[in-house]
Structures are given as structure tokens and as C-alpha cells.
Amino acid sequence: MTEATKPTPAAPEALILEIAAKHFFIETLETRNSDRLDFHDVAVWAMRAALEAAYEAGRIAGAKATLAAATACR
């Protein structure tokens, strides 16, 4: 499959991959059955930044859902 014909991952999956790529420089989160490709050394500050990004994404999604529910009740 070429890059153009790959199916687009679901939004949460795409966000998780985006965070992994940005903070850990990981191309995919798929298992590739290779220690060199599946295991990565990660600095604690990179792990912290990735966890903060994931937390913030969840907080924003929750706020949007709460706002949507509040406006739907009116």
C-alpha cells in the first residue's frame, strides 16, 4: 500500500501516533517483530512531555464534549 492509499486512522489513533512521532520520533506504533524497531530508549523528559500532551488532548476532548452536551440541552 502506498502512503496515498493507506486508510486514514481513526482520530484517537491518529492523535496517539502524532504524539509518539513528535515526542519519540517513532514512525509507527505497529509491532514489527524486531527489537531494533519495536523498542526505543526514551528520555524521562520526553516521556513527561508526551504524557502531558496526551493529558491535554483528553482534557480538551472532555471540555468539548461537556460544551456540546450543555448546548444540546438548550
C-alpha positions, 0 to 999 in steps of 0.5 A: 500500500502506498502512503496515498492509499493507506486508510486514514486512522481513526482520530484517537489513533491518529492523535496517539501516533502524532504524539509518539512521532513528535515526542519519540520520533517513532514512525509507527506504533505497529509491532514489527517483530524486531527489537531494533524497531519495536523498542526505543530508549526514551528520555524521562523528559520526553516521556513527561512531555508526551504524557502531558500532551496526551493529558491535554488532548483528553482534557480538551476532548472532555471540555468539548464534549461537556460544551456540546452536551450543555448546548444540546440541552438548550 
